[in-house]
Amino acid sequence: NMDNYTMGDATQHEDVQTVYKYGGKYPALVGVDLMNATGANKDQDWFKEYTEKTVDIAKNIWAKGGIPAITWHWRPGEEVEFYTVNGNKTNNTDFDFSTAFLKGTTTWDTLSTAYKAITGDIDLVSEIFLDLQKAGVAAIVRPLHESGGSWFWWSTNTGKQFAALYQLVYERMVFKNGVNNLVWDFNPQDASKISWTPGETYYDVLSVDIYNKANDHQSNSATFIDFANKGGTNKIISLSENGPIPDVDNMYNEGATWSWWMPWYDSWGSDKHISQTSASVWQKNLADERIITLDEMPGWDNYNEAASATKVCATSTANAKYGAGSAEEVKNLMMAVTYTTLNDSGANIELQKVPNLT
């Protein structure tokens, strides 16, 4: 809820303040939403102000050394809602994006009304990202989230049609509009919907949303392992929405180290997601050295792009020759590991001794 937010300091938003109240530290990552940037009401004052405050929080948390994470509850064209009838909400949309394809294909009909509505919205949102880009701000973006969940219009058709829509969003933003400051998050409803993938070159993060009951701080390791096995190890794996936070000890003990997690809001209505974790658990976790909070971020101005070609890494060069040298050389490159959860899908590997990777 942006109603009580005064622009200029993202840490003063009431949800961020609630995290601070419980945990004694500010989060390094703050989530916002472009839910009011498109749709029938986008030009009305309240909706415009909401989007302006969203952009302000993204810029300000970046300036403080943090990371903005942007979701897009997409109201398409002149629709007033993003939920379908299956979402059990009022003012549901019956927007059918499959009418933007040439019949029987996943080739876009560029003359169709639906296609023009979709691309018009993509261009509007691209302008927001280009504004952030001009200001030197990068962000995580999670479009078409909870894919496969029939409560959103973008999941009402087939997985192939969804993948084509995700690809259109990416390609139009990146290749046509020049947006290059985003880390892309593919967020299937569950592991079974990883098959809806737009293709690995279209996203950097594989995430899932899990809402446990209040004060249930399990690591959700079964889901993490399923995502790791089916999604590959070259993707960041995150918990993009949750109620109570997974306890850091549970995550590490059970091999489910989500790159980040994000409790949903306290500031709308009666759903108090941040409050579903007690102050003692918040404080324990935010004080743990394995969790990074805003005060531990060094600040983006302290990073510099390399001015010359990257130096050759001796370790990677040696690994490339692994097994080609003497037995002693091979032994020196080995790492001791143990295996758990050995099954047909693979195994979890725990490193017991990590070599010097300097």
C-alpha positions as CSV (number, residue, x, y, z in Angstrom):
1,N,0.0,0.0,0.0
2,M,1.4,3.3,-1.1
3,D,-1.2,5.6,0.5
4,N,1.0,6.5,3.6
5,Y,4.3,6.5,1.8
6,T,6.1,9.9,1.4
7,M,8.6,9.7,-1.5
8,G,12.3,10.0,-0.7
9,D,13.2,7.2,1.7
10,A,12.3,3.6,0.9
11,T,13.1,2.5,4.4
12,Q,10.2,4.5,5.7
13,H,7.6,2.6,3.8
14,E,5.3,0.9,6.4
15,D,6.1,-2.6,5.2
16,V,9.9,-2.0,5.4
17,Q,9.4,-0.4,8.8
18,T,7.5,-3.5,10.0
19,V,10.5,-5.7,9.0
20,Y,12.8,-3.2,10.9
21,K,10.4,-3.2,13.9
22,Y,10.5,-7.0,14.2
23,G,14.1,-7.7,13.1
24,G,16.1,-4.6,14.0
25,K,17.5,-4.4,10.5
26,Y,16.4,-3.2,7.1
27,P,16.1,-5.7,4.2
28,A,18.6,-5.6,1.4
29,L,15.8,-6.4,-1.1
30,V,12.5,-4.5,-1.3
31,G,9.7,-5.6,-3.6
32,V,7.3,-3.3,-5.5
33,D,4.6,-3.8,-8.1
34,L,3.7,-2.2,-11.4
35,M,0.1,-3.3,-11.0
36,N,-1.3,0.2,-11.7
37,A,1.0,1.2,-14.6
38,T,-1.4,-0.3,-17.2
39,G,-5.1,-1.0,-17.5
40,A,-8.2,1.1,-17.8
41,N,-7.4,3.3,-14.8
42,K,-3.7,3.9,-15.3
43,D,-4.1,7.7,-16.0
44,Q,-6.2,8.4,-12.9
45,D,-4.5,10.3,-10.2
46,W,-4.4,7.6,-7.5
47,F,-3.1,5.0,-10.0
48,K,-0.4,7.4,-11.4
49,E,0.7,8.3,-7.9
50,Y,1.0,4.6,-7.0
51,T,3.3,4.0,-9.9
52,E,5.4,7.1,-9.2
53,K,5.9,5.9,-5.6
54,T,6.8,2.5,-6.9
55,V,9.5,3.9,-9.1
56,D,10.7,6.2,-6.2
57,I,11.2,3.1,-3.9
58,A,13.1,1.3,-6.6
59,K,15.5,4.2,-7.1
60,N,15.9,5.0,-3.4
61,I,16.6,1.4,-2.3
62,W,19.2,1.2,-5.0
63,A,20.8,4.4,-3.9
64,K,21.0,2.9,-0.4
65,G,22.9,-0.1,-1.8
66,G,19.9,-2.4,-1.9
67,I,18.1,-4.3,-4.6
68,P,14.6,-3.5,-6.0
69,A,12.5,-6.5,-7.1
70,I,9.6,-5.6,-9.4
71,T,6.5,-7.7,-9.9
72,W,3.9,-6.9,-12.6
73,H,0.3,-7.7,-11.9
74,W,-0.6,-6.9,-15.5
75,R,-3.9,-5.3,-16.2
76,P,-4.0,-5.7,-20.0
77,G,-5.2,-3.0,-22.4
78,E,-8.3,-1.4,-21.0
79,E,-9.1,-4.1,-18.5
80,V,-9.5,-3.2,-14.8
81,E,-8.4,-6.5,-13.4
82,F,-5.7,-9.2,-13.8
83,Y,-7.6,-12.0,-12.1
84,T,-9.7,-14.5,-14.0
85,V,-13.0,-16.0,-12.9
86,N,-10.9,-18.8,-11.3
87,G,-9.3,-16.1,-9.1
88,N,-12.7,-15.7,-7.3
89,K,-12.4,-11.9,-7.4
90,T,-14.7,-9.2,-8.4
91,N,-14.3,-7.4,-11.8
92,N,-12.5,-10.5,-13.2
93,T,-11.0,-10.2,-16.7
94,D,-11.9,-12.5,-19.6
95,F,-8.9,-11.2,-21.7
96,D,-7.8,-14.1,-23.9
97,F,-4.2,-13.5,-25.2
98,S,-4.5,-16.5,-27.5
99,T,-6.6,-14.2,-29.8
100,A,-3.3,-12.4,-30.5
101,F,-2.0,-15.5,-32.4
102,L,-2.6,-16.5,-35.9
103,K,-5.2,-19.3,-35.6
104,G,-3.7,-22.7,-34.7
105,T,-0.1,-21.3,-34.1
106,T,2.0,-19.3,-31.7
107,T,2.9,-16.8,-34.4
108,W,1.7,-13.3,-33.4
109,D,-1.0,-11.7,-35.4
110,T,0.4,-8.2,-35.3
111,L,-2.8,-6.7,-36.6
112,S,-5.0,-8.2,-33.9
113,T,-6.6,-6.0,-31.2
114,A,-5.1,-8.3,-28.4
115,Y,-1.6,-8.0,-29.8
116,K,-1.8,-4.3,-30.0
117,A,-3.0,-4.1,-26.4
118,I,-0.2,-6.4,-25.2
119,T,2.6,-4.6,-27.0
120,G,1.2,-1.2,-26.0
121,D,1.5,-2.3,-22.3
122,I,5.0,-3.7,-22.8
123,D,6.1,-0.4,-24.3
124,L,4.6,1.6,-21.4
125,V,6.4,-0.6,-18.8
126,S,9.6,-0.4,-20.8
127,E,9.5,3.3,-20.4
128,I,9.6,2.8,-16.6
129,F,12.5,0.5,-16.8
130,L,14.3,2.9,-19.2
131,D,13.8,5.6,-16.7
132,L,15.5,3.4,-14.0
133,Q,18.2,2.5,-16.5
134,K,18.9,6.2,-17.2
135,A,19.3,6.7,-13.4
136,G,21.8,3.9,-13.2
137,V,19.4,1.6,-11.4
138,A,19.1,-2.2,-12.0
139,A,16.3,-4.4,-10.8
140,I,15.0,-7.9,-10.6
141,V,11.8,-8.2,-12.7
142,R,9.2,-11.0,-12.3
143,P,6.7,-10.8,-15.1
144,L,3.8,-13.2,-15.7
145,H,4.3,-14.7,-12.3
146,E,2.9,-17.9,-10.8
147,S,2.7,-19.3,-14.3
148,G,0.4,-22.2,-14.7
149,G,-1.9,-20.8,-12.0
150,S,-5.3,-20.2,-13.7
151,W,-6.1,-17.3,-11.5
152,F,-4.1,-14.9,-13.8
153,W,-5.1,-14.3,-17.5
154,W,-1.6,-15.1,-18.7
155,S,-1.9,-18.7,-17.6
156,T,-5.3,-19.5,-19.1
157,N,-3.9,-21.1,-22.2
158,T,-1.2,-23.7,-22.9
159,G,2.4,-23.7,-21.7
160,K,3.6,-23.1,-25.3
161,Q,1.4,-20.0,-25.6
162,F,2.6,-18.8,-22.2
163,A,6.2,-19.3,-23.3
164,A,5.5,-17.3,-26.4
165,L,4.0,-14.5,-24.4
166,Y,7.0,-14.4,-22.0
167,Q,9.4,-14.3,-25.0
168,L,7.5,-11.4,-26.5
169,V,7.7,-9.4,-23.3
170,Y,11.5,-10.1,-23.0
171,E,12.3,-9.6,-26.7
172,R,10.3,-6.4,-27.1
173,M,11.7,-4.9,-23.9
174,V,15.3,-5.9,-24.5
175,F,15.8,-6.0,-28.3
176,K,13.2,-3.4,-29.5
177,N,13.1,-1.0,-26.6
178,G,16.6,-1.3,-25.3
179,V,16.0,-2.3,-21.7
180,N,19.2,-3.9,-20.4
181,N,19.1,-3.3,-16.6
182,L,17.0,-6.2,-15.5
183,V,17.6,-9.6,-13.9
184,W,14.7,-11.8,-15.2
185,D,12.8,-14.1,-12.9
186,F,10.7,-17.0,-14.3
187,N,8.2,-17.9,-11.6
188,P,6.2,-21.1,-12.2
189,Q,3.4,-22.1,-9.9
190,D,5.2,-25.2,-8.9
191,A,7.9,-27.6,-10.2
192,S,5.5,-29.3,-12.7
193,K,5.1,-25.9,-14.5
194,I,8.9,-25.5,-15.1
195,S,7.9,-27.2,-18.4
196,W,6.3,-23.9,-19.3
197,T,9.8,-22.4,-19.5
198,P,10.3,-19.7,-22.1
199,G,13.8,-21.0,-22.6
200,E,16.9,-20.7,-20.4
201,T,18.2,-17.7,-22.3
202,Y,15.1,-15.7,-21.3
203,Y,15.6,-15.7,-17.5
204,D,18.3,-15.7,-14.8
205,V,16.2,-16.6,-11.7
206,L,13.9,-19.6,-11.1
207,S,11.5,-18.8,-8.3
208,V,8.4,-20.2,-6.5
209,D,5.8,-18.7,-4.1
210,I,5.0,-20.7,-0.9
211,Y,2.7,-19.6,1.9
212,N,3.0,-21.7,5.0
213,K,0.9,-21.2,8.1
214,A,2.0,-18.5,10.6
215,N,5.2,-19.4,12.6
216,D,6.0,-22.4,10.3
217,H,9.6,-21.7,9.5
218,Q,10.4,-24.9,7.6
219,S,13.0,-24.6,4.8
220,N,10.6,-26.0,2.1
221,S,13.5,-28.2,1.1
222,A,11.4,-30.7,-0.9
223,T,10.3,-27.8,-3.3
224,F,13.8,-26.4,-3.4
225,I,15.3,-29.8,-4.3
226,D,12.6,-30.4,-6.9
227,F,13.4,-27.0,-8.5
228,A,17.1,-27.5,-8.4
229,N,16.8,-31.0,-10.0
230,K,14.3,-29.9,-12.7
231,G,15.5,-26.3,-13.3
232,G,19.3,-26.9,-13.5
233,T,22.1,-25.6,-11.4
234,N,22.9,-22.5,-13.6
235,K,20.0,-20.5,-12.3
236,I,19.5,-18.5,-9.1
237,I,16.7,-20.2,-7.1
238,S,14.6,-17.9,-4.9
239,L,11.4,-17.9,-2.8
240,S,9.7,-14.9,-4.4
241,E,6.6,-14.8,-2.2
242,N,6.1,-16.2,1.3
243,G,4.4,-15.7,4.6
244,P,6.6,-16.7,7.5
245,I,10.3,-16.7,6.6
246,P,12.3,-20.0,6.3
247,D,14.7,-20.2,9.3
248,V,18.3,-20.0,8.1
249,D,19.4,-23.0,10.2
250,N,16.7,-25.1,8.6
251,M,17.7,-23.9,5.1
252,Y,21.4,-24.8,5.6
253,N,20.8,-28.1,7.5
254,E,18.3,-29.3,4.8
255,G,20.1,-28.1,1.7
256,A,17.5,-25.5,0.7
257,T,19.5,-22.2,0.6
258,W,17.1,-19.9,-1.2
259,S,19.0,-16.9,-2.7
260,W,16.3,-14.7,-1.2
261,W,12.9,-14.8,0.3
262,M,10.2,-12.1,0.4
263,P,7.3,-12.0,2.8
264,W,4.3,-10.4,1.2
265,Y,2.7,-7.2,2.6
266,D,1.3,-6.3,6.0
267,S,-0.1,-3.0,4.7
268,W,-3.1,-4.2,2.7
269,G,-6.2,-5.4,4.5
270,S,-6.0,-8.2,7.1
271,D,-3.3,-10.3,5.5
272,K,-0.3,-9.6,7.8
273,H,2.5,-11.7,6.2
274,I,5.4,-10.0,7.8
275,S,3.8,-10.5,11.2
276,Q,3.6,-14.3,10.6
277,T,7.2,-14.4,11.8
278,S,7.8,-13.5,15.5
279,A,10.2,-10.8,16.5
280,S,12.6,-13.3,18.0
281,V,12.8,-15.3,14.8
282,W,13.2,-12.2,12.7
283,Q,16.0,-11.0,14.9
284,K,17.8,-14.3,15.0
285,N,17.7,-14.6,11.2
286,L,18.6,-11.0,10.3
287,A,21.6,-11.1,12.7
288,D,22.9,-14.3,11.1
289,E,26.1,-13.9,9.1
290,R,24.6,-16.0,6.3
291,I,21.8,-13.5,5.7
292,I,22.7,-10.1,4.1
293,T,20.8,-7.1,5.3
294,L,20.9,-3.5,3.9
295,D,23.5,-2.3,6.4
296,E,25.9,-5.0,5.0
297,M,25.6,-3.9,1.4
298,P,28.7,-2.0,0.3
299,G,26.9,0.4,-2.0
300,W,26.6,0.2,-5.8
301,D,28.9,3.2,-6.2
302,N,31.7,1.1,-4.8
303,Y,31.6,-1.3,-7.7
304,N,33.6,-0.6,-10.9
305,E,33.4,-2.4,-14.2
306,A,36.7,-3.9,-15.3
307,A,38.6,-1.5,-17.4
308,S,40.6,-4.2,-19.2
309,A,40.2,-7.9,-20.2
310,T,39.6,-10.2,-17.3
311,K,42.7,-12.0,-16.1
312,V,43.0,-15.7,-16.7
313,C,41.8,-17.6,-13.6
314,A,44.5,-20.2,-12.6
315,T,41.9,-22.5,-11.0
316,S,39.6,-22.6,-14.0
317,T,42.6,-23.2,-16.3
318,A,43.7,-26.1,-14.1
319,N,40.3,-27.6,-13.9
320,A,40.0,-27.4,-17.7
321,K,43.0,-29.8,-17.8
322,Y,41.5,-32.0,-15.0
323,G,42.7,-35.6,-15.4
324,A,45.2,-34.8,-18.1
325,G,48.2,-34.5,-15.7
326,S,49.8,-36.7,-13.1
327,A,47.9,-38.5,-10.4
328,E,49.2,-35.9,-7.9
329,E,47.9,-33.0,-9.9
330,V,44.5,-34.7,-10.1
331,K,44.4,-35.3,-6.4
332,N,45.2,-31.7,-5.6
333,L,42.2,-30.6,-7.6
334,M,39.7,-32.9,-5.9
335,M,37.1,-31.8,-3.4
336,A,35.7,-34.2,-0.8
337,V,32.0,-34.4,-1.0
338,T,29.1,-36.3,0.5
339,Y,25.8,-37.2,-1.2
340,T,22.3,-37.1,0.2
341,T,18.8,-37.7,-1.3
342,L,20.2,-40.0,-3.9
343,N,17.4,-41.0,-6.3
344,D,16.5,-41.2,-9.9
345,S,16.4,-37.4,-10.2
346,G,20.0,-37.0,-8.9
347,A,21.7,-36.2,-5.6
348,N,22.4,-33.3,-3.4
349,I,26.1,-32.7,-3.1
350,E,27.6,-31.1,0.0
351,L,31.1,-29.7,-0.2
352,Q,33.2,-30.8,2.7
353,K,36.4,-29.1,1.6
354,V,36.5,-26.2,-0.9
355,P,39.8,-25.6,-2.7
356,N,41.4,-22.1,-2.8
357,L,39.6,-20.4,-5.6
358,T,41.5,-17.1,-5.5
